[in-house]
Amino acid sequence: MRLESSSTTDLGSLQVDPDQSTLTIHALSVANGILALCRLPGATGTYQADLHHINDWKPGLVLSMTTRAEHEGVGAVTLGADIQSMASRWLHLPVVDYATPAPDVLFKWPKASHTARKALVGGGRVLVHCNGGCGRSGMAVLRLMIEAGEQPHSALKRLRAVQPDAVETEEQLAWAIGARRV
């Protein structure tokens, strides 16, 4: 749902100012950089305000784990172009909600992971999002942490210290911890 109004909008008990982002970026240090996760821009706030918040955070790379249908559902059909217009790289790795990567995304993962880890080693910022900022994004962040050299148990503990709901299913956890240091 994309909110386009000049007054506040009621989302249940939450009052949303269309010029104010409700997006929370959950960040932690990995390698020499910052790795973070969040929900899909526009999922609960306004798309443009969320984009401005992401732009202010200045990621060098954004990994989108959401499907095109999810983008359409919140009015984020131009997400990739919008992220790139903010001088950030964007990679689309769509995964169905509560699932793990399908074969086409598994094929893309090594290059995406290499790009993300290279940015982190160089002191950059990498942002990973899914619809709610928990399951799919948590799965990808955890895998990147492990591929960057962290032990799975301590990486999960650190991740859940900043986002308690990160990695929602056993299958997502299994995929993430199946990573090897690269």
C-alpha positions as CSV (number, residue, x, y, z in Angstrom):
1,M,0.0,0.0,0.0
2,R,1.5,3.3,-1.0
3,L,0.4,6.3,1.0
4,E,0.3,9.6,-0.9
5,S,-1.3,12.2,1.2
6,S,-0.3,15.5,2.7
7,S,-1.8,14.7,6.1
8,T,-1.2,11.9,8.5
9,T,-2.7,8.5,7.6
10,D,-4.0,6.0,10.1
11,L,-2.6,2.5,9.8
12,G,-4.5,0.8,12.5
13,S,-3.3,2.5,15.7
14,L,-0.2,3.9,14.0
15,Q,-0.3,7.4,12.7
16,V,2.0,7.8,9.7
17,D,3.2,11.2,8.5
18,P,3.7,10.8,4.7
19,D,7.0,12.8,4.9
20,Q,8.4,10.7,7.7
21,S,9.9,7.3,7.3
22,T,8.9,4.5,9.7
23,L,11.8,2.3,8.3
24,T,14.2,0.9,10.9
25,I,17.6,-0.1,9.7
26,H,19.2,-2.8,11.9
27,A,22.9,-2.6,11.5
28,L,26.0,-4.5,12.7
29,S,29.7,-4.4,11.9
30,V,31.0,-7.1,9.6
31,A,34.6,-7.2,8.3
32,N,35.5,-3.5,8.0
33,G,32.0,-2.4,7.0
34,I,28.4,-2.2,8.1
35,L,25.9,-4.9,7.2
36,A,22.2,-4.1,7.8
37,L,18.7,-5.4,7.2
38,C,15.3,-3.7,6.9
39,R,11.9,-4.1,5.5
40,L,10.7,-3.3,2.0
41,P,10.5,0.5,1.5
42,G,6.9,1.5,1.5
43,A,5.7,-1.6,3.4
44,T,4.4,0.3,6.4
45,G,5.4,3.9,5.7
46,T,5.6,6.0,2.6
47,Y,7.8,4.7,-0.2
48,Q,9.5,8.1,-0.9
49,A,10.2,8.8,2.8
50,D,11.7,5.3,3.2
51,L,13.9,5.8,0.2
52,H,15.1,9.1,1.6
53,H,15.9,7.3,4.8
54,I,17.9,4.7,2.9
55,N,19.7,7.4,0.9
56,D,20.6,9.2,4.2
57,W,22.1,5.9,5.5
58,K,24.3,5.7,2.3
59,P,24.5,2.0,1.4
60,G,27.0,1.1,-1.4
61,L,24.9,-1.9,-2.2
62,V,21.3,-2.9,-1.6
63,L,20.2,-6.6,-1.9
64,S,16.4,-7.0,-2.5
65,M,15.1,-10.4,-1.4
66,T,11.5,-9.5,-2.3
67,T,9.5,-10.5,-5.3
68,R,8.2,-8.2,-8.0
69,A,4.7,-8.8,-6.8
70,E,5.7,-7.5,-3.4
71,H,7.2,-4.4,-5.0
72,E,4.0,-3.8,-6.9
73,G,1.9,-4.3,-3.7
74,V,3.6,-1.3,-2.0
75,G,4.1,0.9,-5.0
76,A,7.8,0.1,-5.3
77,V,7.9,-1.0,-8.9
78,T,10.8,1.3,-9.6
79,L,12.8,0.2,-6.6
80,G,15.9,-0.9,-8.5
81,A,16.1,2.3,-10.5
82,D,15.4,4.4,-7.5
83,I,18.1,2.8,-5.4
84,Q,20.6,3.1,-8.3
85,S,19.7,6.8,-8.7
86,M,21.0,7.3,-5.2
87,A,24.5,6.2,-6.3
88,S,24.1,2.7,-4.8
89,R,24.3,-0.6,-6.5
90,W,21.2,-2.8,-6.5
91,L,20.9,-6.6,-6.9
92,H,17.5,-8.3,-7.1
93,L,17.5,-11.8,-5.5
94,P,13.8,-12.6,-5.3
95,V,12.8,-15.2,-2.7
96,V,9.2,-16.2,-1.9
97,D,8.2,-15.2,1.7
98,Y,9.3,-17.8,4.3
99,A,11.3,-19.7,1.7
100,T,14.9,-20.2,0.7
101,P,16.5,-19.2,-2.6
102,A,15.2,-21.0,-5.7
103,P,17.7,-22.4,-8.2
104,D,17.8,-19.1,-10.3
105,V,18.7,-17.1,-7.1
106,L,21.2,-19.8,-6.0
107,F,22.9,-19.3,-9.3
108,K,23.2,-15.5,-8.7
109,W,24.2,-15.8,-5.0
110,P,28.0,-16.4,-5.4
111,K,28.4,-13.1,-7.4
112,A,26.1,-11.2,-5.1
113,S,27.9,-12.5,-2.0
114,H,31.3,-11.7,-3.5
115,T,30.1,-8.1,-4.3
116,A,28.7,-7.7,-0.8
117,R,31.7,-9.0,1.0
118,K,34.1,-6.9,-1.1
119,A,32.1,-3.8,-0.1
120,L,32.2,-4.8,3.5
121,V,36.0,-5.5,3.5
122,G,36.5,-2.1,1.9
123,G,34.6,-0.4,4.7
124,G,31.3,0.0,2.8
125,R,27.7,-0.4,3.8
126,V,25.5,-3.2,2.6
127,L,21.7,-3.2,3.1
128,V,19.6,-6.3,2.7
129,H,15.8,-6.1,2.7
130,C,12.8,-8.3,2.5
131,N,9.2,-7.5,3.1
132,G,9.3,-7.5,6.9
133,G,13.0,-7.2,7.5
134,C,13.3,-10.5,9.3
135,G,13.2,-13.8,7.5
136,R,14.7,-13.6,4.0
137,S,16.9,-10.6,4.8
138,G,18.0,-12.2,8.1
139,M,18.9,-15.4,6.2
140,A,21.0,-13.5,3.7
141,V,22.7,-11.3,6.3
142,L,23.5,-14.4,8.4
143,R,25.0,-16.2,5.4
144,L,27.1,-13.1,4.5
145,M,28.4,-13.0,8.1
146,I,29.4,-16.7,8.0
147,E,31.0,-16.3,4.5
148,A,32.9,-13.3,5.9
149,G,34.4,-15.7,8.5
150,E,32.1,-15.6,11.6
151,Q,31.1,-18.8,13.3
152,P,27.4,-19.6,12.7
153,H,26.2,-19.6,16.4
154,S,28.0,-16.4,17.3
155,A,26.9,-14.7,14.0
156,L,23.2,-15.6,14.7
157,K,23.5,-14.4,18.3
158,R,24.9,-11.0,17.1
159,L,22.3,-10.7,14.4
160,R,19.4,-11.4,16.7
161,A,20.8,-8.9,19.2
162,V,20.0,-6.1,16.6
163,Q,16.9,-7.9,15.0
164,P,15.4,-10.5,17.3
165,D,13.1,-11.9,14.5
166,A,15.9,-12.4,12.0
167,V,15.8,-15.8,10.2
168,E,12.2,-17.1,10.5
169,T,12.3,-20.7,9.4
170,E,14.4,-23.8,10.0
171,E,15.0,-24.0,6.3
172,Q,16.2,-20.4,6.2
173,L,18.6,-21.1,9.1
174,A,19.8,-24.3,7.4
175,W,20.6,-22.4,4.2
176,A,22.4,-19.6,6.0
177,I,24.5,-21.9,8.1
178,G,25.3,-24.1,5.2
179,A,27.7,-21.3,4.1
180,R,31.4,-21.7,4.2
181,R,34.0,-19.1,4.7
182,V,34.8,-17.8,1.3
